[in-house]
């Protein structure tokens, strides 16, 4: 090892100092789906006593099961019993919450094929009985997530005959959700903003 005079360092030592100063980037959420992030967020809300919101189980009928070992079972054939309604429901500030999570790689619009009629009917029924129904829409290309009230979507669908909703329309008619670590998707402030607009 070479000892340098005071005030002088080797290029390798300078490189090490530069690397030390660089902030560490978090890759914790890379590869996680929108639902994974929402599940983590809902767990956080539950632990903090902020809301009780859960992912609904998918209704599946198991038909065949193999038992390779006595202690293990493997499902080899199963069917969806019926079309599922929405992904999540629960309670927040005395309000029944019901919503569907959707992600798209499209940069200019959200395809309406992602929102089948049975889900629309279900959300209309929730709103009719005083619940809050909305979409959490993720535009993966922009790393942006929005809370889009379903009543606005339903009004929009009643005025047009298109196969998609434009990105710009969604930005203007929804509430942005903060993205971080704890929670990964902080959508409760977006619900608060929506409730405030409903009261006005």
C-alpha positions in Angstrom: 0.0 0.0 0.0 1.3 3.4 -0.9 1.2 6.3 1.5 0.5 9.6 -0.1 1.5 13.0 1.2 -1.1 15.0 3.2 -3.8 16.4 1.0 -3.1 13.9 -1.8 -5.1 10.7 -2.5 -5.0 8.0 -5.2 -7.7 8.0 -7.9 -9.0 4.7 -6.5 -9.4 6.3 -3.0 -11.2 9.3 -4.6 -13.6 6.9 -6.4 -14.4 5.2 -3.1 -15.3 8.5 -1.5 -17.6 9.4 -4.5 -19.4 6.1 -4.2 -19.9 6.6 -0.4 -21.6 10.0 -1.0 -24.1 8.6 -3.5 -27.5 8.0 -1.9 -28.7 4.5 -1.9 -31.6 3.8 -4.2 -34.4 1.6 -2.9 -35.5 -1.3 -5.2 -37.9 -2.7 -2.7 -41.0 -2.2 -4.8 -39.4 -3.1 -8.2 -41.4 -6.0 -9.8 -44.3 -5.8 -7.3 -47.7 -5.7 -8.9 -50.3 -3.0 -8.1 -52.2 -5.4 -6.0 -49.1 -6.3 -4.0 -48.5 -2.7 -3.2 -52.2 -2.1 -2.3 -52.1 -5.2 0.0 -49.1 -3.8 1.8 -50.8 -0.4 2.1 -54.0 -2.0 3.5 -51.9 -3.9 6.0 -50.3 -0.6 7.0 -53.7 1.2 7.4 -55.0 -1.7 9.5 -52.0 -1.7 11.8 -52.2 2.0 12.3 -55.9 1.9 12.9 -56.7 4.1 9.9 -59.0 1.9 7.9 -60.2 -1.7 7.5 -59.9 -2.7 3.8 -59.2 -6.2 2.5 -58.7 -7.9 -0.9 -61.8 -10.1 -1.7 -61.1 -13.8 -2.2 -61.6 -15.0 -5.7 -64.5 -17.6 -5.8 -62.9 -20.8 -7.1 -64.4 -24.3 -7.3 -61.7 -27.0 -6.8 -62.3 -30.1 -9.1 -59.2 -32.2 -8.9 -56.5 -32.6 -6.2 -53.4 -34.7 -6.3 -51.7 -36.0 -3.2 -48.0 -36.7 -4.0 -47.3 -37.1 -0.3 -49.5 -37.6 2.7 -48.5 -34.1 4.0 -49.0 -32.3 0.7 -51.8 -31.6 -1.7 -51.7 -30.1 -5.2 -54.7 -28.6 -6.9 -54.6 -29.7 -10.6 -57.9 -28.5 -11.8 -60.1 -25.6 -10.7 -62.7 -23.2 -12.1 -64.0 -19.8 -11.3 -67.5 -20.2 -9.8 -68.7 -16.9 -11.2 -67.4 -13.5 -12.3 -65.8 -11.7 -9.4 -67.1 -8.2 -8.5 -64.3 -5.9 -7.5 -60.9 -6.4 -5.9 -61.2 -4.6 -2.5 -63.8 -3.5 0.0 -63.9 -2.3 3.6 -64.7 0.7 5.9 -63.1 4.1 6.2 -64.4 7.0 8.2 -67.9 5.5 8.4 -68.0 4.9 4.7 -68.3 1.6 2.9 -65.4 1.4 0.4 -65.4 -0.8 -2.8 -62.9 -0.5 -5.5 -61.1 -2.2 -8.4 -57.4 -2.0 -9.1 -56.3 -1.6 -12.7 -52.8 -1.2 -14.3 -52.1 -0.3 -17.9 -48.9 0.0 -20.0 -50.8 2.3 -22.4 -49.5 5.9 -22.3 -52.5 7.7 -23.8 -55.6 5.9 -22.5 -57.2 3.3 -20.2 -58.8 0.5 -22.2 -62.5 0.0 -21.2 -62.0 -3.7 -22.0 -60.3 -3.8 -18.5 -63.6 -2.8 -16.9 -66.2 -5.5 -17.7 -69.9 -4.8 -17.4 -70.5 -7.0 -14.3 -68.0 -4.8 -12.4 -69.7 -1.7 -13.6 -73.1 -3.0 -12.4 -71.6 -3.9 -9.0 -70.1 -0.4 -8.5 -73.4 1.2 -9.5 -75.2 -0.8 -6.9 -72.7 0.2 -4.2 -73.1 3.9 -5.0 -76.9 3.5 -5.0 -76.7 2.3 -1.4 -74.4 5.1 -0.2 -71.0 3.4 -0.7 -67.9 4.9 -2.3 -66.9 3.0 -5.4 -63.9 3.9 -7.4 -60.9 2.6 -9.5 -57.3 2.8 -8.5 -55.6 3.2 -11.9 -51.9 2.8 -12.4 -50.2 4.2 -15.5 -47.0 2.1 -15.4 -45.2 4.1 -18.1 -45.4 7.3 -15.9 -45.3 5.6 -12.5 -48.5 7.5 -11.7 -51.5 6.2 -9.7 -54.9 7.8 -9.6 -58.1 7.3 -7.6 -60.9 7.6 -10.2 -64.5 7.8 -8.8 -66.7 5.4 -10.6 -69.7 7.8 -10.7 -67.6 10.1 -13.0 -66.6 7.2 -15.2 -70.2 6.1 -15.4 -71.3 9.6 -16.4 -68.5 9.7 -19.0 -69.5 6.3 -20.4 -73.1 7.6 -20.8 -72.0 10.4 -23.1 -69.6 8.6 -25.5 -69.2 5.4 -27.4 -65.5 4.7 -27.2 -63.3 1.8 -26.3 -61.1 3.7 -23.9 -60.8 6.7 -21.5 -58.0 9.2 -22.3 -55.1 9.7 -19.9 -55.7 13.4 -19.9 -59.4 12.9 -18.9 -58.4 10.7 -16.1 -55.8 13.2 -14.8 -58.5 15.9 -14.8 -61.2 13.8 -13.1 -59.3 11.8 -10.6 -57.2 12.2 -7.5 -53.4 11.4 -7.5 -52.2 8.9 -5.0 -48.9 9.4 -3.2 -46.4 6.6 -3.8 -43.7 5.8 -1.2 -42.7 3.0 1.2 -45.1 3.0 4.2 -47.6 2.8 2.7 -46.5 2.1 -0.8 -49.7 3.6 -2.2 -51.2 6.2 0.1 -54.7 6.5 -1.3 -56.6 7.5 1.9 -55.8 11.3 1.3 -57.3 10.9 -2.2 -60.5 9.5 -0.6 -60.5 12.5 1.8 -60.2 14.9 -1.2 -63.0 13.1 -3.0 -65.3 13.1 0.1 -64.6 16.9 0.5 -65.7 17.5 -3.1 -68.9 15.4 -2.5 -69.8 17.6 0.4 -69.3 20.8 -1.6 
